[in-house]
């Protein structure tokens, strides 16, 4: 049995933006594997590990509605300095977002193959301890920072009584959905952090988005694990999920 995390998340609003829409935002019908990974990393993450999303359970699909809001016009490239939105740096954009959603995320924990002294059990225990008390490194969100997420370990007593306990009977195809992004250490399109040998460095490279066909069966999306192998090949990394 591979170690896994089992988390229930919910919120009043969510927006998992489709990358093909440029002028206006439109959310996918449910949370994407990359958004689920980012939410788990907000609770607990170390460079020696990663979350491999296995299944997404749709407990409450939510409804769509349109929202007009102000957004920052320019990119914030330096996180160390603030950005003033006034003075022509603000634009209004419509967003088609989701209201009142509940998801269950089931994931594995992998360890980097070159981390000989690391074990999955240690990181799983750290994650479970933080999730049990509602601790996090930064606030988990449902796609955008404006839409915070509440969370609790599935099956715990910390879940509000009005939340459903089982997936709805949803059987449909959501079509092509974003899986995740591979950061490739080749090229000069962008710079990003890369961890190796317990050190963090800045490298130049490029990014490539990977997609998959999201089919919902009995309220569950089974994430294709072969896509992770593609990311590993592009990034030149090796991960193992048997180091207990």
N, C-alpha and C positions, 0 to 999 in steps of 0.2 A: 504494500500500500504506500503510495507516495503521499507525503505530508501535504495538506491542503488547508486553505483558509476558506471560511464560509461566513460571508458578511451580508447583512440586510441593510439596504440604504433607501432613503426616501427623502422627498423634498416637495415644496410647493411649486417650484418652477425648475425647468431644465432646458438646456439648449446644446445639442451635440451637432455642431455646425457641419454641414456638407461642404467639402472643399471646392466643389465645382461651381458654387454660387459665389460671385465676387461682389456684386453691388449690395445685395441684401443677404441677411442670414436666414437659413432655413435648417431646422433641426432634423436629424434622422428620427425615425419613429421610436427608437429606444437608445439606450446607452451603447456606445461602441466599446470594443475590447481595449482600445488605447485609453479612452476615458476611464474605464474601469481600473486599468493599471495605474493611471495617475491618481485616482482616488485612494487606492490601497497604499501607494507610495506616500501620500500625504499623512497617513497614519504612522507608517514605519517603513524605512528603507535604508539600506546600506549599499555601498558600491559593490560589495562582494556577492550580492544576491539580485534576483529579479523575480517578478511575479509573472507566471504563465497562466493566462486566463483560460479556464477550461469550459465553463458554462455560464450563461447569463439567463436567469429566470425572471420572467416578466410577471410580477405579482399584480402590478397595476399599471396599465399601459398609459393612462393619462389622456388628456384631450389637448388639441392644438388650439392656439389662439395667436393673434397678431399683436405685436407690441412695437410702439415707436419710442425710440430712446436716443439719447446723445452718446456718441462714441468718440474716442480719441482718433484724430485724423492721421497723425504720424506714428511711426513705430517707436517704441521706447527701447532703444538699443542698449542703454547703460542703466542698469538697475540701481546704481549707486546715486543717481541724481533724479530729482523729481521732474515731472513734465507738467507745464501749465496748459490747461485745456482751453483757456480763453485766448483771445487774440488771433482768431482765424484757425485755431487748431481743434475745432469741434465740428462734427457733422452729425446730422440726423439720419438714422437708418432704421428701416423696418426689419423686424425679426419675427419669424414664425416659430414659436417655441412651444414647449410642452408644459402642461399644468397638472400637478398632483400625480407624481410617479412613485412607484415602489419597485425596486429591483433586488435580486439576490445574486451575489457574485461568488462563484466557486473557482478557486485558483490554486495552482501549485507554486511552490517556492523552488527555484533553481539556484545553484551555487556555481560561480565561475570555476572552470576546470583547473585553473592555475592557482586557486586558493586552497592549498593543501591542508591548512589548519582549520578551515571553516566547516561547519556542520549545519545542516538545515534545521535540526531541532532547536538550536540556540536562537536562530532568527524567528522561527515559528513561535517560540515561547515569548519572545519580546513583542512580537506582533499581537499575540493573544492577550497579553497583559495590558497593552495600551488600548486595544479595542474594547476590552472588558470595562475599563473605567472611562472611556470616551476621550482618551488623550490623543493628540496628534501633533505633528511638526508644524504644519500649516493647515488652515481650515479646509477640509474636503469640500469639493464643489461638484455640481452637476453640469459640467461642461464649461460654464463661465463663472468668473469670480463673483458675479452678482447673485448667483443662485447657490447658496450653501446647502450642504447635504447633512442630514442626520443619519447616524449609523448605529448598529448594534450587532453583536455576534448572533448569527441565526440560531434560534432555539433558546436564547437567554431570556431572562425575565425583564430585560430593559426595553422591550419592544412595546410601543403604545398599543392599547387594546383595539383601536379602530383600524389597524393595519391588517391586511389579509394574510393568512397563514399558508396559503397554497397558490400556485400560479393559476391564472385564469385559463380557460380553454381557448387558447389562441393558436390557430393553425393557418399560417399565411407566409408569404414571401415578402421580405422587406427589400429585396433586390440587392444591388451592389452596395456594400457598406465598407467604410474605412476600417482596416484591421489595425495597423500601426505604422510607424515611420522608422525606417532604417537610416542610421547616420553612418555614412560611408567615409572612411578616412582617405579618400582620394578626390582630387579636384580642388577648386578654389572658390566654390560658390558661397561658402559660409564657414564660420568657425564655431566650434563647440567643445565642451569638456569631454575628455576621455580618460577613464581610470584604468591603470595597469600597474602591477607590482606595488599595490597599496599607495600609489601616488596619482594625483590628478593633474592632467596637463591640458593645454589648449591646442587643438589640432585643426588643420584646414581640411575641408572635405565637401561632401554634398549630402543631400537628403532625398530619399525615395519613399513614396507612400505605397503601401501594399493594401490591397482590397480583397474582399471575399463575398460570396453570395450568402446573405443572412436569411436562413429559412427557420421559421419558428414552428416547432412541433410540440403541442401540448404546453405552450407557454415557455418553451426552453429553446435557446439558441446554443447549439454545440459549436464551439469555436474550433476551426480546423487547425490542428497542432502543426501540420506541415508548414504553415506560414512562418512559424518561429524558426524552423530550419532554414528558410530562405533568408530571414533577417540575420541569423548567425553567419551564414555564408557571405552576405554582403558586408557585414561589419567586421568579419574576421575574428569572431569570438566563439568560444566553446563553453557550453554550460552542461551541468550534470544535475540530476534530480534524485540521486540515490545515496547522497552523503548524509546519512541520518545522524 
